Amino acid sequence: MNDTSVDVNATLSLPYNVTALGDLDEESLEFRFYNETTALWEVVPSWVDLENKIVYGNTTHFSTWTITSSSIESSISSSISSSEGSMDS
C-alpha cells in the first residue's frame, strides 16, 4: 500500500497592496484554509509584516488558502446577530 501523506511544516507568505485594502486594518489580515470536511474557512496563526506588506501564516498541511480580515468577520457576525434579533416570528 502506498502512503501518499506528507509531513509538512511550512510558512506561507503573500504580499498585499495596502491601497486595495480600502478601510481595512492591515494588522487584521490573516490566513485561512478551506476545511472540506466542515465547509468552513478556518484561521491559522498569522502575522503581518507592515513594513514589507506581507502576510505570513504557519501550516502543517496542503490546502486551499485565502487571506481575510478579522475585522470583516466581526462586522459580519454583528450584522447577522442584529438581523436575527430583529426578525419577526
Secondary structure, DSSP 8 states (H G I E B T S, - for coil): ---------EEEEEE--GGGGTT--GGGEEEEEEETTTTEEEE--EEEETTTTEEEEEESS---EEEEEHHHHHHHHHHHHHHHHH---
